Amino acid sequence: MADELDPFILSQKQLDNAAELMDLDPIAHAMLREPMQTVTANFPVEMRDGNKKIFTGFRVLYNDARGPGKGGIRFHPKENLDTVKALSAWMTWKCSLANIQFGGAKGGVIVDTKQLNQKELENLSRAYIRTFAKFIGPKTDVPAPDVYTNPQIMGWMMDEYSKIKMDNEFAVITGKPLEVWGSEGRFDSTALGGMYVLREAAKLKNMNLLGSKIAIQGFGNAGNFAFDLVTKLFGATVVAISDSEGGVYSENGLDYEKLKKAKADTGSIDGYKGAKKITNDELLKLDVDVLIPAAIENQVTKKNADKIEAKILLELANGPVTPDADDILFNNGVLDMPDFLVNSGGVIVSYFEWVQNIESYYWSKEEVYKKLDTIITKSFKDVIEKQKEYAAKGKKVDARMAAYSIAVSRVANAMKARGWY
């Protein structure tokens, strides 16, 4: 992986830029450039033939000054430690910006889940928890689902941890099935939180979202819900969408149900009939009102940032815009809403689930959505207000740097209050 696209190096560059802007204490800066704890482990898993196979897994606790670590567990064939470290850093800033009582963490296993049957997947999930049990807990580090993991896997993991502790430890994991005290409203919370940010961003740009043209990169969980919600909530028109195989474009809009059917029937939205086939790169450069990267990192770079035509860029994915693209977008008048604001809905509702598990008192979906709206809208307004503060001092900063300065200062202040430096 080239250094300029190494996700952890990118996360450090973003922190460095914020530290310079904030005039952050050098000791706090040094402490925040690296995770507090990094664990790599090799562990055996029983396979369908009765033999055991060794898998490599990770758990990174980036910072817990403001509360237990929080971050998902990814099952991916190309998982690596640098990606996990970067995501744990972004989780730290995400939780801090939302002002919820969590620090940042992340985990993962190098595995192609498509090669596993259901029992092997369960065995892997339980083995991961047995291996990392001493590093997680309701008051230390609280995992959640992420890439290629789901509520069922979280249910197995919670159960395995509960067996180890000989108690029902529902609060150790979030994103669980409702039957074992997951939270109402968790499944679509990442995309829904993004929609609340889009609503506020559109107000800022004096943009009417009714009939606006939207392009979405990615048709996984986040992109799928984003398509559905942006049409239902705002009456917007999704004219382009893509997955890992490519994309489709129709000036008159795409049909959500037909897209889902094409994906189910052929394994890709490339099978959608009646639309022009486009590449992922072409999708990014379309003349649309809103561009929503909802897939993977490093999609908007210095090579294509000046080709972005959208008025609002809504980062539903983690790290889709590289630091060297930020200035280009900002100078071109693109309102780029940063990932750790836009996609914080998932962790905010995970926080709600954790609180409900601890209290053994549960909220309705309507209560969850209302609380999510309140918190994420407050975060958006905090970011815009911070931009205004810098502007009053003669400093023009983009939304990402404003968000970083809020998040980093909260973590640094917590470390200071605890006497860590």
N, C-alpha and C positions, 0 to 999 in steps of 0.2 A: 504494500500500500504506500503510495507516494506520501511524503511527509505533509504536503499541503492539503491532503484530503484525509489524513489520519484523524479520526474523530476526537481523540483525546487531545492532540495538539491543537485542533480547532477550538476545543472547549477552553484550553489554557490561553489561547490568543484572545478569546472573547473576555475572559477574566482579566487578562493583562490590560486590555483596552479600558475596561471598566475601572480597574485599580488606578490607572493613570488619570482618568477623568475625575475620580473621587478623591485623589491624593490619599489612597488607602495606606494605613500603617504597613511598613515593609514586612514586619513579622507576621501580621495577619495575612498579608498577601502570600507570603511563602507558605504558610500553613494551609491556605485555601487552594494552592496550586496542585496539591497531591491529596489522594484519599487517605483517610486516617487508618484504614484497615483493608488489605487486599488478601483474599484467600483463594488459592487454586488447589483443587483436589482431584485425584483420580479414584474412581470407585467402581466396583463390580455391579453388574445388573444381570439377573437371570433372563435368558432369552427363550424363545419358543421351543428350541430343541433341547432345553435343559442345561445347555452350557452357559457360561458367564462371559460377558463382554465388558471391557473396561471403557468407561466414559470419562471425559474431562469436564469439570464444572467449575464455576466461579461464583463468588459472592464478594462484592465490594461495598464497604461502608464508607461513604465519602466524608460525611460530617454529621454529628449528632448533637451539636451545641443547642439546637432548638427543639429537640425531641428525638424519638426513635427513628432509625433509618427507615426510609420508605422507597420501594422500587420493585419493579416487576422481575419475573424470571423468564428468560427467553430460551426456547429450544430451537437452535438454528445450526445448519451444517457448517456455516462459516463464522460461527460465534468466535470472538477473540477477546482477550483481556482489555485491549485498548478501547474497544467499543463499549464494553461493560463499564470501564472507568469513566469514559465520557458521559455515558447515560446516567451514571450515579452522580456526576457533577451537576448535570442539567436537572436531575431530580432535586438536588439540594436547592438550587435557585428557584425551581418551580414551586416547591413547598413554601419557601421563604416569601416569594412574591405573593402567593395566595394567603400568606400569614396564617398558616395552619401549623399545628404542633407536631411537625415531622422534620427530620433531617433528610438526607438523600442517600440512597443505596441502589444497587442493581445486582442481578444475578443472571446466570446463563449456563447452558450445557451445549457442547458441540455435538449435535445429533441431527439427523434427517428423520423427522417424525413420520414421513411418508413411508419409510421402510419398516416401521414398527406396527405390530397389531395392538389391539386395545390393552391386552394384558401386559405386553412389554412396555407400553406407555405408562401404565400404572406402576409397574415395577421400577421404572426409571424415576418417576416422580417421587415415589416413597424412598428410593435409595438416595436421591438428592437431599431430601430432608434429613434422613439419618446421618448423612455425611456432614451437613452444615447446621445441625440442630443446635450446637453449642454457640453458634454465631447469630442466631435469630431468636425472636421472642416478642411478645406483645409490648414489652417496654424497652426493647433493644433494637430490633430490626424487623419490620413487617413487610413480607413479600406480597406480590400480587401477580395476576396474569400479564403476559406481554406477547411478543411474537411467537406464534405456534404453541401457546399455552392458553388454557380456557378455564371456565368455572369448575368443570369436572376435575381437572388436574389440581385446582386449588382445594377442592373438597378432599381429594386423596391426601394432599400434603398436610392439610389441617388435621386430618384423622391420624396420620403417621406421627405428627408432632404431639398430638394429644396422647397417643399410646406411650410415647417416650416419657411424657410428663405425668402419665397416669391421671389425667384430668381432661375435661372438655376445654380446650384452649381455642375457642372460636376466634378470638381477637388476634391470633398469630398471623393470620392470612386474610387478605381482602380480595374481593372479586369472586367470592364463593357462590355456589348455588343458593337460592332463597331457602331451600329446605334445610340448610345448615347455617342459616342466619347471615346470608349475604344481604346486601341492601337493595331495596327497590330503587329503580332508576340508574343502576350502575352500568348496565350493558351499553346504553347509548350516550353515556355521560360525557365522554371525550368529545364526540362530535357536537353534542348539544351545547357544551360549554363554548366550543368554537363558534357556534351560531350566535350566542349571546355577545361574543366579542365582535363578530361581523356586524351585528345590529348597531353596536356603539360606534364602530369604525365608519359605517355608512353615514351615520348622523354627522360625524366629524367631517366627512367629505361632502356633505349635502347630497348624498346619493340616494335615489329611490331604488330599493332593491326589487320592487315589483317589476317584472319583465327584464331585469338585468341579466346579462350573459355571464355564465359561470363555467370555468374549466377546472376539472378535478383530476389530479394525477394520483392514481391509486384507487382500486375498488375492493380493498380489504375491509376490515371492520369500520375503520374511521371514514374512509371514502364512501363506503356504501351508505352509512347513516347520514353523512354530509349531503349526499345526493338527495336522499329522501327528505331530510329536514329543510334544506335550503328551498326546496320547491313548496313544501307544505307550509312552512312558517312565513316565507316572504314572497311566494309567487314568482321566484326567480326561474330562469330557464338554463338548464345545464346543456351546453352545446358540445362539450367534449369531455371524455373521460378515458382513462387508460389503466392497464394493469401491466404486469411484467412482460407480457407478450406483445404489447402494442396498444394503440388506442383507436377511438372512433370519433368522428366529428360530424355534426349536422347543424347548420346555421339555424334551423327551425326548432332545434331541441331534440334531446334523446328521451326515449321512453324507459322509465325505471324498471318496470316489470319485464319488458323485453330484454333489457340488459341482464337482469338476474337470471332469466331463462337461458340466455346465450351462455352465460358463465357456467350455469349448472349443466347444460347440455354438452358444451365443447371444452370446458375447463378454462375458457378465456372469453373476455368480452369482444375479442377479435372476430368472434362468430356472429356478432350483431349485424343484422341485415338492414340495408337502406341508409347507410351512412358511409362517409369517406374514411378510409383507413389512414391513420397518422401515427408518427412515432412519438415517444415520450418527449423528445426534445422539441418536436414541432408543437406539441400541446402547450408547452411552457411559453411559447412565443406568440400565441394566438391573440388577436385583438378582442379581448373580453374585458368586462368590468372587474371581475374578481377571479383571481387564480388561487386555487387551493392545493398546494402540494400535500398529499396525504399518504405518501408511500415511504420512501427511504431518504437517507441523508445525502448531502452534496449534490443537489439537483440544479440549484441556481448558483453559478460561479461567476468569476470575473470574465469568463469566456462568453457567457450568454446573458448576463444581467442587463446589459444595455439594450437587449432585444425584448425585454419584458414590456408588454403593452398594457397590462392590467393596471387599474387605478389602486386596487387593494390586493395585497398578497397576504393570504391567511395561512400561516404555517401550522397545519394540523399534524404534520409529521415531525419527528425529532431531527433537528439539524439539517433541514433541507436547503438552507441558504448559508454559504460560506462567508467568513468575515470579510474577505476581499470583495465580495459582491455587495455588502451592506452600503458602503459609501456611494456606489454607482446607483443603486436603487433610490437611496435617499436624495441624491442630487438630481435624479430624474423625476422626483415628485411622487414616487410609488410609496403608498402607505403600507409598509411591511410590518405586520403584527407578528412578534416573535413567538417561536414555538412554545417556550415555557410559560407564556401567558395563554396562548390560543388553546393548547391541548391539555391545560391543567384541570379540565373538568373531570377527567378520570381519577386523578389523585385526590381531588376535593371530595368526590363522592366516596372514594376509598377511605378517606378520613372520616366521613360520616358513618361508614360501615364499622370502622374501628371504634368510634365513640358509642354507636348503638350496641356493639358487642360487649363493650366494657360495662355499659349501663344496663344491659339486658332490657332495653326499651326501644321500640322500633317505630319508624316514621313511615307515612304513606309516600307514594311516588310524588304526589303533588307537593308535599312538604320538602322532599329532597330537591325537586326541581327549583322550588322557590329559594331555598337556601343556597343552591348552586348559583342561581342568577345573581343573588345578592353579593356573594363573595367574589365571583369572577368580574362582575361589573365594577365593583370597588377596585379590584386590581387594575382594570383598564383605566379607570379614572385616576388612580394613583400614578400610572405611567405617564399619562398625558399631562398631569399636573407637574410631574418631575421634569418633563421636557420644557414646560413653561418656566420653571425655576431656573433651569440652565440657560434658557433663552434670555431671561432677565439679566443674567450675568455675562451675556455676550457669547454664549457657547451654544452652537447648534448641534444637537445630538438626535440620533434616530431613536425609535421606540425601543429597540433592543438594548441600547446602552442606558437608556432611562430605566428600563426594567432591571437590568443588571445592577445598576447603582443602588436601587431600592433593595433588591434581594441580597446582594453581597454585604451591604451595610448592616442589614438585620442580623445576618449570620456573624459578621465580625463583632458587632455590638454584643451579641449573646456570648461569644467566646471571651470578650473583654469582661463582661459582667460575671462570668464564671471564674475569672482569674487565669485563663489559659495563656494570656500574653500580657 
